Amino acid sequence: MKEDFHRITISFYRYVIIDKPDELRDELFTEWSALGIFGRTYLAKEGVNAQMSIPEHNWEEFMLLLQNRKIFEDMPIKKAVEDDGKSFYKLKVKVRKKIVADGLDDGTFDVTNVGNHLSAKEFNTAMKDPNSVIIDMRNHYESEVGHFEGAICPEVDTFREELPEVEKILNDQKDKKVLLYCTGGIRCEKASAYLKHKGYEDVNQLHGGIIDYVRQIKAEKLENKFKGKNFVFDERLGERISEEIISECHQCGTACDTHTNCSNDDCHLLFIQCDTCAKTYNGACKPECQEIAALPIEEQRKLRKGKRKENAHSVFKSRLRPNLKEVFKPTE
């Protein structure tokens, strides 16, 4: 149903001890549902990680409720760079073991001993240092459509894979000035602490991530060193940061940075598709998916029924996607 009011898309996180995350989940879901809030929030004993869509007319009440909880007091809130209000369409509040799946044993190092937090201005200056190494702490499908100039973008699909890969990249160059960045800063908190534990002394992270970097460069009229789009994990799938398009359609190779999910719900592959290919292939990633997506929804459900285990490996990991430029070529 179309809404006649504006929504504000935000994100926030905090590493803080939450004694009873299950109880807090129930309380937050009740409060936020009453305010018409959508979004996705993860709670764990180690903290909170949230991305949300707030009705503008309920903004003050939401902030009051949030700040009234001691653990969320003075919470730094990051507002979306581009916000058309179409970021989330339902509310999820879930309890997990960790607020970011990193695969680390936190008991082996001090997770609070994090790197230096750099402002946008300081980050721009640090990037000019010839001894600096800039590392994108996001997944490859995020950096594919946008990243900082000169950044190393590891070919990984998950944050769990990222840290071992970053260690290989740094190759014990502990004299380097390490500059880390991610979407909103949460992944860098854990990554910087881990690298300091591993003996890297000059570890730095972009405060507030790409989202707050954009706010700062606009407010202070600084040079924008980020090229392309900032990938976001909501219905928008991206925010434009600069006019450069640094990626291409995975099917035809034309300049494009629009992510989509395959129109066959049993595949749902995340890939880049231009408007022409989206129309030509009906939003599908390969011929089999195009055929399935064209079937009536009941027929699609019948095909999926009882085949979840069988089809589990038909969903390609983003980095392991087939060569989509080849799959639609007619056979000789």
C-alpha positions in Angstrom: 0.0 0.0 0.0 1.3 3.4 -1.0 2.2 5.6 2.0 1.4 9.3 2.1 4.4 10.2 4.3 8.1 10.3 4.0 10.5 7.8 5.7 14.0 8.3 6.9 16.5 5.5 6.3 19.2 5.2 9.0 21.8 2.8 10.4 23.5 2.5 13.7 25.6 0.0 15.7 27.3 -0.3 19.0 29.5 -2.9 20.7 27.9 -3.0 24.2 27.1 -5.7 26.7 23.4 -6.7 26.4 22.5 -9.1 29.2 19.2 -10.4 27.9 19.0 -9.9 24.1 15.9 -12.0 23.8 13.9 -9.8 26.2 15.2 -6.7 24.5 14.2 -8.1 21.0 10.6 -8.5 22.2 10.5 -5.0 23.7 12.0 -3.3 20.6 9.8 -5.2 18.2 6.7 -4.1 20.1 7.8 -0.5 20.4 8.9 -0.2 16.8 5.9 -2.0 15.3 3.7 0.6 17.0 5.6 3.4 15.3 5.3 1.8 11.8 9.1 1.2 11.6 10.6 -1.2 9.1 14.1 -2.6 8.9 16.5 -5.3 10.0 18.1 -5.3 13.5 20.5 -7.8 14.9 21.0 -8.1 18.7 23.7 -10.2 20.5 25.3 -10.2 23.9 28.1 -8.1 22.3 25.8 -5.3 20.9 23.4 -4.1 18.3 23.6 -3.6 14.5 20.6 -1.9 12.8 19.4 -0.6 9.5 15.9 1.0 9.7 13.2 3.0 7.9 11.4 5.4 10.2 8.2 7.3 9.4 9.3 11.0 9.5 6.4 11.9 11.7 7.5 9.4 14.3 11.2 10.3 14.2 11.2 12.2 17.5 9.4 9.5 19.4 11.7 6.8 18.0 14.8 8.8 19.1 13.3 9.4 22.5 12.6 5.7 23.0 16.1 4.7 21.7 18.0 7.2 23.9 16.0 6.3 27.0 17.8 3.0 27.1 21.1 3.4 28.8 22.9 1.0 26.4 21.7 3.1 23.4 22.3 6.5 25.0 24.0 9.1 22.6 23.9 6.5 19.8 25.6 7.8 16.6 22.9 7.7 13.9 23.9 7.6 10.2 21.3 8.8 7.7 21.3 7.3 4.2 23.1 9.2 1.4 20.2 8.8 -1.0 16.8 8.2 0.6 13.6 7.7 -1.3 12.0 5.9 1.7 12.0 2.6 -0.2 14.7 0.8 1.8 12.7 -1.8 3.8 9.2 -3.1 3.7 8.9 -5.1 7.0 10.4 -5.2 10.5 12.8 -7.9 11.6 14.5 -7.9 15.0 16.7 -11.0 15.5 19.0 -12.4 18.2 22.3 -13.8 16.9 25.6 -14.9 18.4 27.3 -11.9 16.9 26.1 -8.7 15.3 28.5 -9.3 12.4 29.6 -12.8 11.4 33.4 -12.7 11.5 34.4 -16.2 12.4 36.7 -14.9 15.1 37.2 -16.2 18.7 36.9 -12.9 20.5 38.3 -14.4 23.7 41.7 -14.5 22.1 42.2 -10.7 21.7 41.0 -7.4 23.1 38.1 -6.4 20.8 38.0 -2.9 22.4 41.6 -2.1 21.4 40.6 -0.7 18.0 42.4 1.5 15.5 42.5 5.3 15.2 39.2 6.8 14.0 39.9 9.2 11.2 37.6 11.9 9.9 36.9 12.3 6.2 39.6 15.1 6.0 42.1 13.0 7.9 41.4 9.9 5.8 41.9 11.9 2.6 45.2 13.2 3.9 46.3 9.7 5.1 45.6 8.2 1.6 48.3 10.5 0.2 51.0 9.0 2.4 53.2 6.7 0.2 53.5 4.3 3.2 49.7 3.9 3.4 47.8 0.8 2.3 44.0 1.3 1.8 41.9 -1.8 2.3 38.2 -2.2 1.6 36.7 -4.3 4.3 33.6 -5.1 2.4 32.6 -8.0 0.1 33.7 -8.0 -3.5 30.2 -7.4 -4.9 30.1 -4.2 -2.8 33.5 -2.8 -3.9 32.8 -3.9 -7.5 30.4 -0.9 -8.0 32.3 1.6 -5.8 35.5 2.1 -3.8 38.1 4.6 -2.8 40.9 5.5 -5.2 43.9 3.2 -4.8 42.1 0.8 -2.5 42.8 -2.9 -2.3 39.5 -4.8 -2.7 39.8 -8.4 -1.7 37.9 -11.0 -3.8 35.8 -12.4 -1.0 32.1 -13.0 -0.5 31.8 -12.7 3.3 33.5 -10.8 6.1 34.4 -14.2 7.6 36.7 -14.7 4.6 38.0 -11.1 4.6 40.4 -11.0 7.5 42.6 -14.1 6.5 42.7 -12.6 3.0 43.8 -9.1 4.4 46.6 -10.8 6.4 47.9 -12.4 3.2 47.7 -9.0 1.4 49.6 -7.2 4.1 52.1 -10.0 4.2 53.6 -9.0 7.6 54.3 -5.5 6.4 53.8 -4.2 9.9 55.5 -0.9 9.1 52.6 0.1 6.8 50.0 2.7 7.7 46.9 0.6 7.4 43.7 2.4 6.4 40.5 0.5 6.7 37.0 1.4 5.6 33.6 -0.2 5.2 29.9 0.9 4.8 29.2 2.3 8.3 32.2 1.4 10.3 31.1 -1.8 12.2 33.3 -4.2 10.2 36.3 -2.0 10.7 35.9 -2.0 14.5 36.5 -5.7 14.7 39.1 -5.8 11.9 41.2 -3.0 13.4 41.3 -4.7 16.8 42.2 -8.0 15.1 45.1 -6.4 13.1 46.5 -4.7 16.2 46.4 -8.0 18.0 48.4 -9.4 15.1 51.1 -6.8 15.6 50.2 -4.0 13.2 50.7 -0.8 15.1 49.5 2.0 12.8 46.0 0.8 12.2 43.4 3.4 11.2 39.7 3.3 10.2 37.3 5.7 8.5 35.0 7.0 11.2 31.4 6.3 10.4 32.4 4.5 7.2 31.4 5.6 3.7 28.0 6.9 4.8 29.5 9.4 7.2 32.4 10.2 4.8 29.8 11.5 2.3 28.1 13.6 4.9 31.4 15.1 6.0 32.8 15.9 2.5 29.5 17.7 1.6 29.4 19.7 4.9 33.1 20.6 4.7 33.4 20.9 0.9 36.2 18.3 0.7 37.4 16.4 -2.3 35.5 13.2 -2.8 37.9 10.3 -3.2 35.2 7.6 -3.4 34.3 6.6 -6.9 31.0 5.0 -7.9 28.2 3.7 -5.7 28.0 2.6 -2.1 26.3 -0.8 -1.9 23.7 -1.1 0.8 21.9 -4.1 2.2 18.3 -3.0 1.7 15.9 -2.8 -1.2 17.8 0.1 -2.8 21.0 -2.0 -3.2 23.1 1.1 -3.8 23.6 4.9 -3.2 25.3 7.0 -5.8 28.4 8.7 -4.3 30.0 10.0 -7.6 29.0 10.0 -11.2 31.6 7.5 -12.3 30.4 4.1 -13.3 33.3 1.7 -12.6 31.6 -1.7 -13.2 29.7 -3.3 -16.1 26.6 -5.3 -16.8 27.4 -9.0 -16.2 25.5 -10.0 -19.3 26.4 -7.6 -22.1 29.4 -5.7 -20.7 28.0 -2.2 -21.0 28.9 0.3 -18.3 26.4 -0.3 -15.5 26.4 -0.4 -11.6 22.8 -1.5 -11.0 22.6 -4.6 -8.8 19.5 -6.9 -9.0 18.4 -10.3 -7.8 17.6 -13.0 -10.4 13.8 -12.9 -11.1 13.7 -16.7 -10.4 13.1 -16.7 -6.7 14.7 -20.2 -6.4 18.0 -18.7 -7.7 17.9 -15.1 -6.5 21.5 -14.5 -7.6 22.8 -11.0 -7.0 24.3 -9.6 -10.2 24.7 -6.4 -12.2 22.2 -6.0 -15.0 21.6 -3.0 -17.3 18.1 -1.9 -18.3 18.3 -3.4 -21.8 19.3 -6.8 -20.5 16.7 -6.6 -17.7 14.0 -6.1 -20.4 15.5 -8.7 -22.8 16.0 -11.4 -20.2 13.0 -10.6 -17.9 15.4 -9.9 -15.0 16.9 -13.4 -15.1 20.5 -14.3 -14.8 20.5 -17.4 -17.2 18.1 -19.0 -19.7 16.8 -21.7 -17.2 15.9 -18.9 -14.8 14.2 -16.9 -17.5 12.0 -19.8 -18.4 11.1 -20.5 -14.7 10.4 -16.8 -14.0 8.0 -16.7 -17.0 5.8 -19.4 -15.5 2.7 -18.7 -13.4 3.6 -18.3 -9.7 1.8 -21.6 -8.8 3.9 -23.5 -11.3 7.0 -21.9 -9.9 6.0 -23.0 -6.4 5.3 -26.6 -7.6 8.8 -26.7 -9.1 10.3 -25.6 -5.8 8.2 -27.8 -3.5 10.2 -30.5 -1.9 13.4 -29.6 -3.8 15.1 -27.2 -1.4 17.9 -29.6 -0.5 18.3 -30.6 -4.1 18.5 -27.0 -5.3 20.7 -25.8 -2.4 23.8 -25.6 -4.6 22.0 -24.0 -7.6 22.3 -20.6 -5.9 25.6 -19.3 -7.0 27.8 -17.3 -4.6 28.3 -13.9 -6.0 32.1 -14.4 -6.7 31.4 -17.8 -8.2 28.6 -16.7 -10.5 28.7 -18.2 -14.0 30.0 -16.2 -16.9 26.7 -14.4 -17.6 28.0 -13.1 -20.9 28.3 -16.7 -22.2 25.1 -18.4 -20.8 22.7 -16.6 -23.1 24.7 -17.1 -26.3 23.0 -19.5 -28.7 24.7 -22.8 -29.3 26.3 -23.5 -32.7 
